[in-house]
């Protein structure tokens, strides 16, 4: 592991490189996406110090160091077998639901601490002012994307869930431009189709909001704002903090636009009355 290598070598490094080493160990997600000059600024050193540090760690340069960091961040498995193995550590308790739900509570709290309020405000502003909204979530991410789109329709018009399997992605992107917002779900294992569509949306000028499991996930390269749901041993465990975050996002939109939300709710109630539900039950 890279962290172990840095820890073993840190005392042998000059003072400036030691600062870089400490930053790499404490904030690998940031190092994975920032340039050598940016890392130099953040550590109070220089780009040349960052490069020399990379050489001392046995890499051919800073890009090679970043590649190693990304590989370590992306390799944890997120399969259902990991989920099952993790739950078996709890034991065969009759009230296992309490243990699982307590873990969910901790995961939600951990995710909440990692949300940047400035970035959230920016995402809310863009969602409310965009001409149209597209939501993309493939395979296991589709339920979250569908739920978010449903709730966004209580806040505003022009919300569309993308279905690449049933429609031509090029056609679904026809109306995407600088007045559009695209919200993308991308979790390990990262789907190439999601990344390709996100990249296309970015090239067409859309404001891209990413929701992933790491700030250095592949989708980050095409995102204007990225929110990370990093809690949980497996992707399955991220469901609770993910939906809690989405609920918080919708709540922030409602608070920012209360009059429109109320008007839309009243209109929906008029349509619902006697149409969807069995009277008297």
Buried (B, 14 or more C-beta within 10 A) or exposed (E): EBEEEBEEBBEEBEEBBBBBBBBBBEBBBBBBBBEBEBBBBBBEBBBEBBBBBBBBBEBEEBEBBBBBBBEBBBEEBBEEEBBEEBBEEEEEEEEEEEBBEEBBEEBBEBBEEBBBEEBBEBBBEBBBEBEBBBBBBBEBBBBBBEBBBEBBBBBBEBBBBBEBEEEEBEEBBEBBEEEBBBBBBBBBEBBEBBBEBBBBBBEBEBBBBBBBBBBBBBBBBBBBBBBBBBBBBBBBBBBBBBBBBBEBBBEBBBEBBEEBBEEBEEEEEEEEEEEEEEEEE
